[in-house]
Amino acid sequence: MTIAVAVGVVAPGGAVDKLGHVTEFSAGITPGASPQGITAGPDGNLWFTEPLQNRIGRITPAGEITEFSAGISGDNRPSKITAGPDGNLWFISNFGTLIGRITPTGEITELSSGLPDFGGSSGPADITAGPDGNLWFTDRAQTRIGRITPTGEVTEFSAGITPESGLDSITAGPDGNLWFTEADAGHIARITPTGEVTEFSTDLGSESAPRDLTVGPDGNLWFLMVFPNRIARITRKGKVTEFDPGFAADAGLGGLAAGCDGNLWFTAPAVGGGSGIGRITPKGKVTKFSAGIAPDPEGRLQGIAAGPDANLWFTEQDRIGRIGPGASPKRQGGRRLTLPAACPRARP
């Protein structure tokens, strides 16, 4: 969910970290947890998933970490997580048939009623809060978009979606609709809260595997591409523009998020080391940062999200990292940007 505010953010209790300054936190994370998804919670903290240890984690802006596992059954491996409209956090499991909910105090409820029997490693691929007060998710196995109420009632939509298109990322758009990616078909699509689907012929190609869709500060949708290694922007009318992320072709791209500074930020999890964080402006200018990021031969630098302190927070192997966006100007010619809801509001 996003709000439109003027640029110029101040972190609670002080200024944001200087541009590119990295701080990493590991105390409190179970070894081998491999944190993946991360989001700002309604309680002023960051929440993340630990798929390899079957846990949900919480980290305060000061770096204090708490893990929760009671209520997660079997080996479901939580992967993506989002703040829900009901004041809780909602997550999906790539290894189960469930969607889960965790309260800010750590109470976990698994909701599987109404979901198809996906089996194996199939199932929900991503989840986001919708503009209608419900949660929306991509159902990769059944090629459907799902809507789940805060009480757990599920409705799925398939009309207008290319069969077996590999639904992946989903996000609430600035137009009051939900936008999602069809990774196996190379499409970007839109669904209204009533279930009407529009697919855009983007000419990306089936190997592009678009994912990590997010709303940019310019009011357009931004996403990552796998082949070729690109960051792309799509307007509400379906026009796509691609940008070179500036990292080596084999670095890969892990996650993408809008920052409180009016830019977009992404992770580049190079296998064998050389991981980095990138910043891309709405006009496509890229800046790379790597100093202070612990090398990881497995390339597990993944999710990234704007925090309530206006810094960017990211997941990596057995660590949670924070990187500063630097000072933001109070004004940019009177232009108003679309910023994540977690961002502190601009001060006069």
C-alpha positions as CSV (number, residue, x, y, z in Angstrom):
1,M,0.0,0.0,0.0
2,T,1.3,3.5,-0.8
3,I,0.6,7.1,0.1
4,A,1.5,10.2,-1.9
5,V,3.6,12.6,0.1
6,A,6.1,15.3,-0.7
7,V,9.8,14.2,-0.6
8,G,11.7,15.1,2.5
9,V,11.7,12.4,5.2
10,V,13.1,12.3,8.7
11,A,13.5,9.1,10.7
12,P,11.9,8.9,14.1
13,G,14.4,10.0,16.7
14,G,16.9,11.4,14.2
15,A,18.2,11.6,10.7
16,V,18.3,8.6,8.2
17,D,21.6,6.8,7.7
18,K,24.0,8.5,5.3
19,L,23.9,7.4,1.7
20,G,25.2,3.8,1.2
21,H,26.0,3.3,4.9
22,V,25.4,-0.4,5.7
23,T,24.7,-1.9,9.1
24,E,24.1,-5.7,9.5
25,F,22.4,-7.5,12.3
26,S,22.7,-11.2,13.2
27,A,22.2,-11.6,16.9
28,G,18.9,-13.5,17.4
29,I,18.8,-15.2,14.0
30,T,19.0,-19.0,14.0
31,P,22.0,-20.1,12.0
32,G,20.9,-21.4,8.5
33,A,17.7,-19.5,8.6
34,S,18.3,-17.8,5.2
35,P,15.9,-14.8,5.6
36,Q,14.0,-14.0,2.5
37,G,10.9,-11.8,2.4
38,I,10.8,-8.6,4.4
39,T,8.2,-5.9,5.0
40,A,7.4,-3.0,7.3
41,G,4.9,-3.9,10.0
42,P,2.1,-1.9,11.5
43,D,4.0,-1.8,14.8
44,G,6.9,0.2,13.6
45,N,9.2,-2.8,13.2
46,L,10.4,-4.9,10.2
47,W,9.1,-8.4,9.7
48,F,10.8,-11.1,7.7
49,T,10.5,-14.8,6.8
50,E,13.1,-17.6,7.6
51,P,12.1,-20.4,5.2
52,L,15.0,-22.8,6.1
53,Q,14.2,-22.7,9.8
54,N,10.4,-22.4,9.4
55,R,10.2,-19.1,11.3
56,I,8.9,-15.5,11.1
57,G,11.3,-12.9,12.5
58,R,10.8,-9.3,13.7
59,I,13.5,-6.7,13.9
60,T,13.2,-3.3,15.6
61,P,14.8,-0.2,13.9
62,A,17.5,-0.5,16.6
63,G,18.3,-4.0,15.4
64,E,16.7,-6.2,18.2
65,I,15.6,-9.5,16.6
66,T,12.8,-11.9,17.8
67,E,11.9,-15.1,16.1
68,F,8.5,-16.9,16.1
69,S,7.8,-20.5,15.2
70,A,4.9,-21.7,17.3
71,G,1.9,-22.2,15.0
72,I,3.8,-23.0,11.8
73,S,3.2,-26.6,11.0
74,G,5.5,-29.2,9.4
75,D,8.1,-27.8,6.9
76,N,5.9,-25.2,5.3
77,R,8.8,-22.6,4.9
78,P,7.3,-19.1,4.9
79,S,8.6,-17.1,2.0
80,K,6.8,-13.8,1.2
81,I,5.2,-11.5,3.9
82,T,3.2,-8.3,3.8
83,A,1.4,-6.0,6.2
84,G,-2.3,-6.7,6.2
85,P,-5.3,-4.2,6.4
86,D,-6.3,-5.8,9.8
87,G,-3.1,-4.7,11.6
88,N,-1.5,-8.2,11.3
89,L,1.3,-9.6,9.1
90,W,0.3,-12.1,6.4
91,F,2.6,-14.6,4.8
92,I,2.6,-17.4,2.2
93,S,4.3,-20.8,2.2
94,N,6.0,-22.1,-0.9
95,F,6.1,-25.6,0.5
96,G,2.5,-25.9,1.7
97,T,-1.0,-25.1,0.7
98,L,-1.4,-22.3,3.2
99,I,-1.6,-18.6,3.9
100,G,-0.6,-17.6,7.4
101,R,-1.2,-14.7,9.7
102,I,0.9,-13.4,12.5
103,T,-0.1,-10.7,15.0
104,P,2.4,-8.1,16.1
105,T,2.7,-10.0,19.4
106,G,3.7,-13.2,17.5
107,E,0.6,-15.3,17.5
108,I,0.4,-17.4,14.3
109,T,-2.7,-18.8,12.6
110,E,-2.5,-20.9,9.4
111,L,-5.4,-20.5,7.0
112,S,-5.7,-23.3,4.4
113,S,-9.5,-23.7,4.1
114,G,-10.7,-22.9,0.6
115,L,-7.3,-23.2,-1.0
116,P,-6.8,-25.9,-3.7
117,D,-4.6,-28.9,-2.9
118,F,-1.4,-27.6,-4.6
119,G,0.9,-30.4,-3.5
120,G,4.7,-30.5,-3.7
121,S,6.5,-27.1,-3.9
122,S,3.6,-25.4,-5.7
123,G,1.1,-23.1,-4.1
124,P,0.7,-19.4,-3.4
125,A,3.6,-17.4,-4.8
126,D,3.1,-13.9,-3.4
127,I,0.7,-11.9,-1.3
128,T,-0.2,-8.2,-0.8
129,A,-2.8,-6.0,0.9
130,G,-5.5,-4.8,-1.5
131,P,-7.4,-1.5,-1.7
132,D,-10.6,-3.3,-0.7
133,G,-9.5,-4.3,2.8
134,N,-8.6,-7.9,1.7
135,L,-5.4,-9.8,1.0
136,W,-4.7,-10.8,-2.6
137,F,-2.3,-13.6,-3.7
138,T,-1.1,-15.3,-6.8
139,D,-2.0,-19.0,-7.2
140,R,0.8,-20.3,-9.4
141,A,-0.3,-23.9,-9.5
142,Q,-3.9,-23.2,-10.5
143,T,-3.1,-20.0,-12.6
144,R,-5.5,-18.0,-10.6
145,I,-5.5,-14.8,-8.6
146,G,-6.9,-15.3,-5.1
147,R,-8.6,-12.9,-2.7
148,I,-8.7,-13.8,1.0
149,T,-10.6,-11.8,3.6
150,P,-9.1,-11.1,7.0
151,T,-11.4,-13.9,8.4
152,G,-10.0,-16.4,5.8
153,E,-12.7,-16.6,3.1
154,V,-11.1,-17.3,-0.3
155,T,-12.3,-16.4,-3.7
156,E,-10.3,-17.1,-6.9
157,F,-10.3,-15.6,-10.4
158,S,-9.0,-17.1,-13.6
159,A,-11.0,-15.5,-16.5
160,G,-8.7,-13.5,-18.7
161,I,-5.4,-15.0,-17.5
162,T,-3.2,-16.9,-19.9
163,P,-3.2,-20.6,-18.9
164,E,-0.1,-21.9,-17.2
165,S,1.5,-18.5,-17.3
166,G,3.4,-18.9,-14.0
167,L,1.8,-16.2,-11.8
168,D,4.4,-14.7,-9.5
169,S,4.5,-11.2,-8.0
170,I,1.4,-9.2,-7.0
171,T,1.1,-5.6,-5.6
172,A,-1.6,-3.0,-5.1
173,G,-1.3,-0.4,-7.8
174,P,-1.8,3.4,-7.5
175,D,-5.0,3.1,-9.6
176,G,-7.0,1.1,-7.1
177,N,-6.4,-2.2,-8.8
178,L,-4.0,-5.1,-8.3
179,W,-1.1,-5.7,-10.7
180,F,0.7,-9.0,-11.1
181,T,3.3,-10.8,-13.2
182,E,3.0,-13.9,-15.4
183,A,6.6,-15.1,-15.2
184,D,6.4,-18.0,-17.6
185,A,4.5,-15.9,-20.2
186,G,6.5,-12.7,-19.8
187,H,3.3,-10.7,-19.2
188,I,2.3,-7.9,-16.8
189,A,-1.4,-7.9,-15.9
190,R,-4.0,-6.0,-13.9
191,I,-7.1,-7.2,-12.0
192,T,-9.8,-5.0,-10.5
193,P,-11.2,-5.7,-7.0
194,T,-14.2,-7.3,-8.7
195,G,-12.0,-9.7,-10.7
196,E,-11.8,-8.2,-14.2
197,V,-8.4,-9.1,-15.7
198,T,-6.4,-7.1,-18.3
199,E,-3.1,-8.6,-19.7
200,F,-0.6,-6.3,-21.4
201,S,1.4,-7.5,-24.4
202,T,4.8,-6.4,-23.3
203,D,7.0,-8.2,-25.8
204,L,9.3,-9.2,-22.9
205,G,9.6,-12.8,-24.0
206,S,8.8,-15.9,-22.1
207,E,12.3,-16.1,-20.6
208,S,12.2,-12.6,-19.1
209,A,10.4,-14.0,-16.0
210,P,9.1,-10.7,-14.7
211,R,8.8,-10.6,-10.9
212,D,9.1,-8.4,-7.8
213,L,6.5,-5.9,-9.0
214,T,6.3,-2.7,-7.0
215,V,4.9,0.8,-7.2
216,G,7.5,3.4,-8.1
217,P,7.7,6.9,-6.8
218,D,6.6,8.1,-10.2
219,G,3.3,6.3,-10.0
220,N,4.3,3.6,-12.5
221,L,4.8,-0.1,-11.8
222,W,8.4,-1.3,-11.7
223,F,9.7,-4.9,-11.8
224,L,12.7,-7.1,-12.3
225,M,13.5,-9.3,-15.3
226,V,15.7,-12.5,-15.2
227,F,16.7,-12.8,-18.9
228,P,18.0,-10.4,-19.7
229,N,19.1,-9.0,-16.3
230,R,17.0,-5.8,-16.3
231,I,14.9,-3.5,-14.2
232,A,11.8,-2.4,-16.1
233,R,9.0,0.1,-15.8
234,I,5.4,-0.3,-17.1
235,T,2.9,2.6,-17.3
236,R,-0.7,2.1,-16.5
237,K,-1.3,1.9,-20.2
238,G,1.1,-0.9,-20.6
239,K,4.2,0.8,-22.1
240,V,7.4,-0.9,-20.9
241,T,10.9,0.7,-20.6
242,E,13.9,-1.4,-19.6
243,F,17.0,-0.3,-17.7
244,D,20.5,-1.9,-17.2
245,P,20.9,-2.5,-13.4
246,G,24.7,-1.9,-13.7
247,F,25.8,-5.1,-12.1
248,A,27.4,-8.0,-13.9
249,A,25.0,-10.2,-16.0
250,D,25.6,-13.1,-13.7
251,A,25.0,-11.1,-10.5
252,G,21.2,-11.7,-10.7
253,L,18.6,-9.6,-9.1
254,G,17.0,-10.5,-5.8
255,G,14.4,-7.9,-4.7
256,L,13.0,-4.5,-5.6
257,A,11.3,-1.8,-3.5
258,A,10.5,1.8,-3.5
259,G,12.5,3.9,-1.0
260,C,11.5,6.9,1.2
261,D,14.0,9.0,-0.8
262,G,11.9,9.0,-4.0
263,N,14.0,6.3,-5.7
264,L,13.9,2.5,-6.1
265,W,16.3,0.1,-4.5
266,F,17.2,-3.4,-5.4
267,T,19.4,-6.3,-4.3
268,A,22.0,-8.1,-6.6
269,P,22.9,-11.5,-5.0
270,A,25.9,-12.6,-6.9
271,V,26.7,-16.2,-6.4
272,G,30.3,-16.6,-5.3
273,G,30.5,-13.1,-3.7
274,G,30.2,-9.6,-5.0
275,S,26.7,-9.0,-3.8
276,G,25.5,-5.5,-3.8
277,I,22.6,-3.0,-3.3
278,G,21.5,-0.8,-6.2
279,R,19.5,2.4,-6.3
280,I,17.7,3.5,-9.5
281,T,16.1,6.9,-10.0
282,P,12.7,7.2,-11.8
283,K,14.7,8.3,-14.8
284,G,16.9,5.2,-14.8
285,K,20.2,6.4,-13.3
286,V,21.8,3.5,-11.2
287,T,24.2,3.8,-8.3
288,K,25.8,0.7,-6.8
289,F,26.7,0.0,-3.2
290,S,28.7,-3.0,-1.8
291,A,30.9,-1.7,1.0
292,G,29.8,-3.2,4.4
293,I,27.8,-6.1,2.9
294,A,29.1,-9.4,4.1
295,P,30.2,-11.7,1.2
296,D,28.0,-14.7,0.6
297,P,29.1,-17.5,-1.8
298,E,25.5,-18.7,-2.0
299,G,24.2,-15.4,-3.2
300,R,21.3,-15.1,-0.7
301,L,20.9,-11.3,-0.7
302,Q,17.2,-11.2,-1.3
303,G,14.3,-9.1,-0.1
304,I,14.3,-5.4,0.5
305,A,11.8,-2.9,1.9
306,A,11.5,0.7,3.1
307,G,11.4,0.9,6.9
308,P,9.6,3.2,9.3
309,D,13.0,4.9,10.0
310,A,13.2,5.8,6.2
311,N,16.2,3.5,5.7
312,L,16.1,0.5,3.4
313,W,16.2,-3.0,5.1
314,F,17.2,-6.1,3.3
315,T,17.6,-9.9,4.0
316,E,20.8,-11.9,3.5
317,Q,22.2,-15.2,4.8
318,D,21.7,-15.3,8.6
319,R,21.6,-11.5,8.7
320,I,19.3,-8.5,8.3
321,G,20.9,-5.4,6.7
322,R,20.1,-1.8,6.7
323,I,21.3,0.8,4.2
324,G,20.9,4.5,4.3
325,P,19.4,6.5,1.5
326,G,21.0,9.7,2.6
327,A,19.3,13.0,3.1
328,S,16.4,13.8,0.9
329,P,15.6,17.3,-0.3
330,K,12.6,19.0,1.3
331,R,11.1,19.8,-2.1
332,Q,11.6,18.7,-5.7
333,G,10.0,21.5,-7.6
334,G,6.6,20.9,-5.8
335,R,6.4,17.5,-7.3
336,R,4.6,14.9,-5.2
337,L,5.8,11.3,-5.3
338,T,4.2,8.0,-4.4
339,L,6.0,6.6,-1.4
340,P,5.6,3.4,0.6
341,A,3.1,3.7,3.5
342,A,5.9,2.9,6.0
343,C,7.8,6.1,5.2
344,P,7.6,8.9,7.8
345,R,5.6,11.8,6.5
346,A,7.4,14.9,5.2
347,R,8.1,17.6,7.7
348,P,7.8,21.3,7.0
